[in-house]
Each structure stands twice: as C-alpha cells, then as structure tokens.
Amino acid sequence: PAIQRMVRLMENEALKVQLVNTSEDDDTVFSFLGGVAPDMVTLMDRDGAVTEVWKPRGLPATYLIDPQGQIRYQVLGGREWDQPKYLAFLKALIKSTSGHTNSKH
C-alpha cells in the first residue's frame, strides 16, 4: 500500500512505477495484488530474464532505473515509500536524472 500511495503523491513527477514478480505464479500474484495494489502495473518474469540481469539478492528488491535504463539505486527489503524522506529522495533522484521536475514523460 505504501508504494501505491507514493505513486499518487508523485503523480506530477517524471516517475513510472512497475512491479515485477520473479517467483510466484500468476494466480498467487494477482490474488495478492488485487487486495493491496489493484492499480499497479505488474509484470511477470516468467522466463527469468529480469532476474538474470538484475540479480536480486533478496526479496522484495526495489530498483530505480533512469530513462536510459541504468539502475540508479537498489535496496532490499520493504520501505515506506510514501514517507517524506523517501519522497524527497525520489524527487532529488528524478531531478538528477532529468534535469527538471514536475513534468511527466
């Protein structure tokens, strides 16, 4: 729920959020997400390609990727992404990668 609230709070920023599932089957994922994040785009890593490239060392893993596809930040474990310190961090990261804020791409 925190990541969904963060998406709403950051809706005017140049930010796109996609969830990637690397371990559970479709039914498990969608029954869980239906209750906690029904509006989130969720991708399934069925062939393991994302896992092979990103090599998460634990779950959940969060990757912040810039518009050029480069990983700018990664963290293991859950975070309260809707808290002010994380919102400020995300805005600063967006500004450093795009040179400006308050614009959707």
PEGIBEL-V769592 format. One record per residue. N is the residue number from 1. RES is the residue in one letter. SS is DSSP state (alpha for helix, beta for strand, coil for the rest). Layout:
n->N res->RES ss->SS
n->N res->RES ss->SS
//
This chain:
n->1 res->P ss->coil
n->2 res->A ss->alpha
n->3 res->I ss->alpha
n->4 res->Q ss->alpha
n->5 res->R ss->alpha
n->6 res->M ss->alpha
n->7 res->V ss->alpha
n->8 res->R ss->alpha
n->9 res->L ss->alpha
n->10 res->M ss->coil
n->11 res->E ss->coil
n->12 res->N ss->coil
n->13 res->E ss->coil
n->14 res->A ss->coil
n->15 res->L ss->coil
n->16 res->K ss->coil
n->17 res->V ss->coil
n->18 res->Q ss->beta
n->19 res->L ss->beta
n->20 res->V ss->beta
n->21 res->N ss->beta
n->22 res->T ss->coil
n->23 res->S ss->coil
n->24 res->E ss->coil
n->25 res->D ss->coil
n->26 res->D ss->alpha
n->27 res->D ss->alpha
n->28 res->T ss->alpha
n->29 res->V ss->alpha
n->30 res->F ss->alpha
n->31 res->S ss->alpha
n->32 res->F ss->alpha
n->33 res->L ss->alpha
n->34 res->G ss->alpha
n->35 res->G ss->alpha
n->36 res->V ss->alpha
n->37 res->A ss->coil
n->38 res->P ss->coil
n->39 res->D ss->coil
n->40 res->M ss->coil
n->41 res->V ss->beta
n->42 res->T ss->beta
n->43 res->L ss->beta
n->44 res->M ss->beta
n->45 res->D ss->coil
n->46 res->R ss->coil
n->47 res->D ss->coil
n->48 res->G ss->coil
n->49 res->A ss->alpha
n->50 res->V ss->alpha
n->51 res->T ss->alpha
n->52 res->E ss->alpha
n->53 res->V ss->alpha
n->54 res->W ss->alpha
n->55 res->K ss->coil
n->56 res->P ss->coil
n->57 res->R ss->coil
n->58 res->G ss->coil
n->59 res->L ss->coil
n->60 res->P ss->coil
n->61 res->A ss->beta
n->62 res->T ss->beta
n->63 res->Y ss->beta
n->64 res->L ss->beta
n->65 res->I ss->beta
n->66 res->D ss->coil
n->67 res->P ss->coil
n->68 res->Q ss->coil
n->69 res->G ss->coil
n->70 res->Q ss->coil
n->71 res->I ss->beta
n->72 res->R ss->beta
n->73 res->Y ss->beta
n->74 res->Q ss->beta
n->75 res->V ss->beta
n->76 res->L ss->beta
n->77 res->G ss->coil
n->78 res->G ss->coil
n->79 res->R ss->coil
n->80 res->E ss->coil
n->81 res->W ss->coil
n->82 res->D ss->coil
n->83 res->Q ss->coil
n->84 res->P ss->alpha
n->85 res->K ss->alpha
n->86 res->Y ss->alpha
n->87 res->L ss->alpha
n->88 res->A ss->alpha
n->89 res->F ss->alpha
n->90 res->L ss->alpha
n->91 res->K ss->alpha
n->92 res->A ss->alpha
n->93 res->L ss->alpha
n->94 res->I ss->alpha
n->95 res->K ss->alpha
n->96 res->S ss->alpha
n->97 res->T ss->alpha
n->98 res->S ss->alpha
n->99 res->G ss->coil
n->100 res->H ss->coil
n->101 res->T ss->coil
n->102 res->N ss->coil
n->103 res->S ss->coil
n->104 res->K ss->coil
n->105 res->H ss->coil
//
